[in-house]
C-alpha cells in the first residue's frame, strides 16, 4: 500500500480523533512518553554539558547529543501519536530507488559543501559546520540500510523501523558502553601504571601542573602520549581487538529480540539487525565530531563506518536466525566475519588518526597512510558487496530451503 493512499485514509479521519482500540491507544501513549523522555533528557544533558564547558573553559560537547534526542525522541513521539490515533501502518521512508538516489545526492552535497565551508570558515567559529555534520551523520546510516532493504525486496513497516532505531540508537550504545568500560578502563589503568614504572614520578610532575586550565592540561596529556608508540599500541588493541567483539554481540539486539518469535522470516531478522546497526552508527556519527576536530575526514570516515555497522548488524541478524536451527557453525562464521571487518576498519582509522599527531618521519607516514587507506578501502568494498549481494543471497537461500522443507 502506497504512502499516498495511507495519508488519504488518515485525512478522512476527524482531526484529533482516535480510531484505535483502548489497548492500542495505551501503546501509543507509551511510545509518546518514551519519545518525550528521551528527547528531553538528551537535550537537557547537552545543555548542561555546554554550560559546564563554558564555566571550565573546556571544548564544547558534540552538538550531536541534542540532535540525537530530537531525531530519535521526536520520531518515537510522532510514531506513538500515529498509533494513538489509530493511523494505519505505513512503510518506513526510503524504500525506493528514487528516494535512495535523492538521499545519496544530498549526502554528496553535504560532504562537498561542508568541506568547502571548513576551508573558508575560521576555526574559531567552526561550530557552524554542525548542520553539515548532522546531515551526513543522519543520512549515512539510512542510506546503507535502505540500500540493503531494496536489495532484499521485502516490505518494512514504519513502526518496525522506529522500534529498531530506538533500540539500536539508545539501548545498545548504553549496553556497549558499559561492557566496553569493563575491558577498556582496566587496560587504560594498566597502561598508566606501566608508564609510571617506565618514566617514574617525572611523568606526574610533567602532566599534573597546578594552576593551569583543564583544556591546557588535556592538551599536555594528548601531546605526551601521542609521542609514545606504546600508547598507540594500547589504542589499537582496544579499538581493533577488544571493542568489535563486544559491539557485534550487542548491536543486533533488535534481531535477537525477534529471532525467538516463531515464524520470524530470515530477511526480517537481517533487517532488524541492520536497523540496529544503523541506530548504533547514528549515535557514533553524531558524537564523533565537535568544534575543533577536522570535519571533512571525520565525515568521510563516518560514512564508511556506517556501512560497516549496517552490514555487520545485518550479518548478525542472519546469524541469530541460524540459532533457531542449531547451526552453530554458521553463527560463529557470521560473528567472526562481522568482528573481523569491524576490527580491520577500526585499525585503519586508528592508524590514519595517528598520522596527524604522532611524530613520525615522512617515509613512515607515507607507508602507514597508504597501508591504512588500502586496508579501509578493501573493507569498504567487502561491505558494499555484502550489502548488495551476500546478505540478499543468504536470505534467499534460507527462504528457498525453508520452502523445500515444507
N, C-alpha and C positions, 0 to 999 in steps of 0.2 A: 504494500500500500504506500503510495507516494506521500511525502510530507504535505503537499498542497491539499490533498484530499483530507488528511488528518486535520490540517489547520481549518479547512472549511467546516468540518464537523464541529470543531471547538467553537467556531464563530457563531454557530447556530444556538449555542447554549447561552442562557442569560448571563450577563456579566456578574461575576462573583458567586454565581450559583454552583452548587456541587451536586454532581450526579453519582458520586461514589457511595458505596455501602459504608456504614459506620466503621467497620474494621479497616477498610481501605483508607478512610479518612484518617484514622489513627496512625497508619503507616506514613501517610503524607505529612502529618504533623511531626512525627519523629524525624523524618528527613529534613524538614524545615528547621527544627530545633538544632539538629546536628550542623546544618549549614550555618545558622546564626552563631552557634557556639564557636565553630572552627574559624569563621571569618573574624568575629570579634576578638577572639583570643590572639590570633596571629597578628592582626593589625595593631592591637594594643601592645603586644610584645615588641613589635618592631618600633613603635613609638617610644616605648621605654628604653630600648637599646639606643635609639637616636639621641634621646635626652642624656643618657649615660655617656655616650661618646662625646657629646658637646661639653659636658661637665669635666670629663677627664682628658679632653683633647686627644682622643684616640680616633682611628679611622671610623667612618660611618658604617653601620651594618649594611649588608646587601639589601637593596630595595626589593629583591625578590621575595623576601619573607612576607611583606604586606601583600604583594601581588598573589602569592600562593593562597593567602586567606581569602582574598577577593574572588579568585578564579574557582578554587575548589569549593570554598564555602558558598559562594554565590551559585555555583552550578548545582550543589546539593539542595540549596534552598529553592531554586527555581524548579527543579525536578520534583521536589516534595510538594510544591504548590500545584503542579500539574496532577500529581497523584491525588491530592486532596480534592481537587475539582472534578476528579473522575475523567480526566482527559485520556483519550485512547493512547496506547503505546505507539511510539514513532521510532523511526530509525535514528541511530547515532549519526551525527553530522559527518560528512566527508567520505561517504561510501561509494562515490562515483568518480570516474576518471577526470571529469571536468573540474570538480571541486578539488581533487588532488592536484591537478595541474595549476590551479589558481593558488593553492597553498604553497606549492613549490616555487612559483614565480614570486610570491610575497616574501618567502624566505630569502631568495636571491636578492631581491630589492633591499631588504633589511640588512643583509650582510654587506652588500656593496655600499649602501648609504651610511651604515654605521662605521665602516672602515674609513670612508671619506671624512665623516664627521670627526672621527677620532684624530685624524691628521690635522684638522682645522681648529678643533676646539681646544683651548688651553687646558692643561692638566688640572688646573685649579677648579674648573667648572665642568669636569667630565661626568658629573652626575647627570648631565643632560643626555648622556648615552643610554640612560635607563630604559626609555621606550624601545630602542633598538634591541637591547638585551632581552627585555621581557618578551618582545615579539618572537625572536628566534628561539628563546627558551621554551615558549609555549607551543609554537607551530612545529618545531622539530619532532618531538615525540608523536604528535598527532599525524604528521606526515608519514612516518615509518609505520605506525600502527595501521593507518588506513590503506597503505600500500599492501601490507600483509592481508588485511581484511578483503580487499578487492581480489587478490590472488586466490584466496580461499573460496571466494564466491558464496559466502553464507550470510544470511541476514544477521544484523547485530543491533539489538534494540537500544534505545537511548538510556533506559534505566540501568541496563547491564553495564553500559559504558561509564556512567557516573558512579555506580556502585564500585566498579573495579578501580576507577580513578581515586575514589575516596579511600579504599583500602590501600592501593599502591602508592598514593601520594601522602598519606597521613599515618597509617598504622605501620606498614612495613619499614619506612625510614626510621621510625622510632625504635622498632624492634632491632633493626640492623645496627642502629647507633649504640644501643645497649650491648648487643652481642659483640660488636667490634671493639667497644671500650674494654671488654674483659680481656682481650688479647693485645690491643694496641697500647693501653696505658701501662701494663707491666713491661712491654717492650721498650716504651719510651723511658720509663723509670730505670730500667736496666741499663739502657744506653747512657743515661745521665750519670748513673753510678760508675760505669766503666770510664766515662770521660773524667770524672773526678779522680779516679785511680791513676789515669794516664797523665793528667795535667796538674793534679794537686790543688791546693787551696787557691792558686793563682786564677783558676777558672772562675770561681765565685767572686774574687776580687775584681776581675775584669768585667764580669757581666752584671753584677749587682752593685750598682753605684747609688748611694743616697742622693736625693735632691734632683733627680732627672725625671722627665715626664715618662709615662708608660709607653708613649709612641717611640721615643728615642731608645728606651730600654729594649723594646721589642725589636727595633732595627738592629741594635747591637747583637742580640741573640741570633737573629737571622744571618747577619754578616759573619758572625763567628762560625756557626755550624755549616753555613754554605761552603766554607773553605775546608771542611772536614769530610774526606771521602767516606769515612765510616758512617757519618750521618746520612749521606745519600744511600749507602748500603742498607741502613735501617729503614729509610723511607721506601726504598724499592722492595724490601722484604715485606713491609706492611701492606703497601698498595697492590703489589703484583702477586703475592703468595698468600697472605692471611685474609685480606678483605674479600676477594672474589668468591671463595667457598662459602663464606658467611652470607653474602648478599644473594648468591644464586640459590641458596637453600630457603631464604626468607622471602625474597622478592616476588615469586609467583604464588603468594598466599591466596589470591582470588581463585586460581586454578585448583589449588589444593582443597580449598573450601568446597568447590563444585564437584571435584573428582569423586567424592564419596556419595554423591547423589545418584541413584540408579538411573541408567539410561542417558547420562550426560554425553552427548556426542563429542568425539575427539576434536573435530575442528573448533567446537565451542571452547574446549579446555585450552587449546592452543591460543585462542583469542583472549581468554581470561588471563592466561599467563602473560601474554603480550601487553594487555592493558595494565596489568600490574607493573610490568617493566616500564611502560610509558609514564605511569604515575610516579614511579621512582625516579625516572630520568627528569621529569618535570621539576621535582624538588631539587635534585642535584644541579640542574641547569640554572634555576632561579637563584640558588645560593652560591653559585660558582664565581660570581663577579661582584665586585664592589668598587666604588670610585678609587682610583689609584692603581688598579690592576689593568694591564693591557687588554683591551676588549676584543679586537679582531681575532687574534689567535685563540682566545678563550671561546669565542662564539663558534668558530670553525671546529674546534676540538669537541665542544659540547654537542654539536650537531652529529658528529661521528659517534660519540659516546651514547647518544640517544638511540641510534640504530643498534648498537651493541646491546643495550638494555632491552629493547623491544624484541630483538631476535632471541636473546638468551632467555627472556621471560617466556616467549612462545615455545621455545625448545623444552623448557622445564614444564610448561603446561602439557606438552606431548608426553614427557617422561612421567608426570604424575598420572596420566591416563594409562600408562603401562602397568602401574602398580596394581590396578584393578584386576589385571590378568596374571599377576605374579611374575612378570617379565623383568626380573631384577637386572639382568644384563643390559637391557635397553635403557632402564632407568639410570644405571651407573654411566653408560655411554653418553646419554644426553647430558647428565650432570657434568661429566668430565669435559665434554666439548664446550659447554657454557662457561665453565670455570677457566678453561684454557684460553679461549678467545678474550674473555674479560681480563684475565691476568696479563696477556700479551699487550692488550690495548693500554692498560694502566702502566705497564712497564715503559712503553713508548712515550706515554705522557710524562712520566716522571723524568725520563732522560731528556726529553725536549725542554721541560721547565728548567732542569739543572744547567742547561747550556747558557741560560741567560744570567745565572748568578754564580755558578761555580767557577773558580779560577782555573781555566784550562788553556793549554796552548791552542793556537789556531787549527793545527792539523788534527788535534784531538777533538775539537768542537765539530769539525767537518765530518770526521769519521763517525762520531757518535750521532750527529744530527742526521746524516744520510741513513745510517742503520736504523735509527728510531723511526724516521719517517717512512722508510721502506717497509718496516715491520707493521706500522699502523696502517699503511696502505693495503698490505696483504690482509690484515684483519678486516678492514673495511670492505674489501672485495669479497671475502668469505661470508661476511654478514649479509651483504647485498644479495649474493647468490642464495644464501639461506632463506632470506625473506621472499625472494622471487620464486625459488624452485624447491629447496629442501623441505621446508615446513609444509607447503602445499602437497608435495609428493608423499610425505609421511602421513598426512591427514587423509589423503585419498586412498593410500594403500590400506590404512586401517579401516576405512569405510567399506572398501571392496572386500576385505577379509571378513568383516562382520556380516556383510550381506551374504557371502557364500556360506558362512557358518549357520545362518538362519535358514 
